[in-house]
Amino acid sequence: MDSPRRLNRPPPSPPQQPTNINTKNPSNPSLADKLRPLSLTLLSDPPSDTKPRLHKRPKSTWVNPTKPKPTVLSLRRHPRAPYSHNPNLRALSSLSKSSSSDDDSAFTASLDSLPHLSRDDALAVLNSLRSWQRSLLFLDWLKSRNAFPLETIFYNVALKSLRFARRYDLVEKLALEMIDGGDALKPDNVTYSTLITSAKRCGRFDKAIGWFERMYKTGLVPDEVTYSAALDVYARLGKTEEVRSLYERARAGGWRPDHVAFSVLAKMYGEAGDYDGIRYVFDEMRSVDVKPNLAVYNALLKALGKAGKPGLARSLFEEMVSAGVVPNEKTLTALIKIYGRARWARDALALWERMKANRWPMDFILYNTLLSMCADLGLEDEAERLFGEMKASENARPDSWSYTAMINIYASVGKPEKALALFEAMLGSEDVAPNVMGCTCLIQCLGRAKRIEEAVRVFDVAIERGIQPDDRLCGCLLSVLTYCEGEAEAEGVLACLERANPRLAGLVKTLWEAGEEVGFERVKEGDAGGVERGGGMRGRAKELLGLAKLYGLYPGLQTRKAEEWTLDLKSLSVGAARTAFEEWMEGVRGESLEGLPRWFAVQTGAGTHRYSQGLGSAFAAHVRDVEAPFRESEEGNGRFVSTREEVVHWLRSWVSSAAAVVVA
């Protein structure tokens, strides 16, 4: 092989060619002849594996002969400085370790050992502290050192730490200190937002509104977080008009609502049952092109359920799934409640199968909601299958409310044996304990089956287990009295009633001893207001109903809200319901027109129980007879509604007709 110096040698002379008649003229060589010397100069031999590499000669290095020559590869890494050139880093590391412990003295000692800190280092330390006590200690230490003037941001960080700990007393104290600190500590938008949200978390809604109004007076423009928090506070206080006014004022100022604001609006209108308000929320979301997220969908579904719009709730749910939003447990629980209230058994069961097919999340609250829906609709087979799934599940084991729902189902279909078996299972379980609702359902079931001794035994067991009798249990015992056959059984039930409510038991005994003069057999109809109302007994019925309410037999008959007054008749018989309705209307007639709400509603229940006497149909017939303006809602769930104008107009005609009857 030629050496590399071959490239520097002159090209060899071309060999002599024999003279030929075809030889070209040398004075006019061809292009190939011209390029041949160049190719011999530039082109080298083809490479080979044994071709030597060229290396530059390294520079000479002096080596100390007294020391060993260092190796190129060393198993020992080069030593590094234990900390960076920042002299505060070692002290800050020590402070970080002490802040994670529970020893306040160690943290205070670490503060005293700190050198001079820059503003950025101090802010970084304050941000890293997780305990609100340490945040206040460090802030006080910074104020005592006076190394640099503190700014608003330091107080804002401490305020957020106190907000997380729900210490509004210290939040307000620190805020007042900022206000007294002059322009250097002037509260900014973050400060007021933290104050408002902190007051809201602690339930101090009056303070939250006060800070929001003070913010406006200072000239600061609230951001989207502050606006949403203020809207939530006004909504929780039931100030619908203030919420609407604040929302429109913020929108006029260029504010773009976020998902939190729309959730607040949907919840507020839903609580009021204002369907027009819910439509307003939908229109506003479309106008600002905000796509609902899971929280907004959940709020809208609950609102439509409160407004009694199951069809719209179903359409909204389908829209949610089509948009790719996966429902969670709250979504499905709200929808199941809506279907159960509307008696849409087929839709509820189809949704249940869909949950399992799509493996949507299900917790025990959702399972219990499904069981309650089955109890309301009398779906025994479906409830048993669902209850079996709960017992086989690891994350949704049945609790006391699950057993209560099953007892209620068996009581509804008239199967006391199965209801008793579940009650015995609850007594023998270490994880599940009987509650007052389950005992009430079971006693009612046994009473209707005329198994009075077993009903008394269940009551005794309930008292031994520490269950406190409530108004429903007392009413249940009165109902069981109507099924007693003989004085012995009646005395046993009265003994139970005396243990549950001695005053009510004394009233019943007094009526019993009065005999036919008062008509105890009428009182045994299940409620004191159920006395015959014909002739001169109407006044007696009102008196007995008043006594029943006085002794706590019918709690929560009337409910008053800003937008709606409600009369709940579900626990009354037909006669008592008529008496309660007339008494309610007489009370409404005594109110001023300005104090009346926009809506009036009467709840009679859907009559899903097997032993239901059709209170809804009886009430519908009664309002037709007296020409009252109450009409059943579109869903037919035992809810009758009327407007303020209709009720006022009817009351005037009702008074006139009653006066004419008296004169006649």
PyMOL commands that set and color helices and strands:
alter all, ss='L'
color gray80, all
select helices_A, chain A and resi 4-8+31-42+89-99+104-112+119-128+132-145+152-164+168-180+183-185+189-201+205-218+224-236+240-252+259-272+275-287+294-306+310-322+329-341+345-358+364-377+380-392+400-412+416-428+436-448+452-464+471-481+487-500+502-517+520-523+528-530+537-550+574-589+593-595+615-625+644-663
alter helices_A, ss='H'
color red, helices_A
select strands_A, chain A and resi 558-560+564-568+599-603+631-632+639-643
alter strands_A, ss='S'
color yellow, strands_A
deselect
rebuild
show_as cartoon
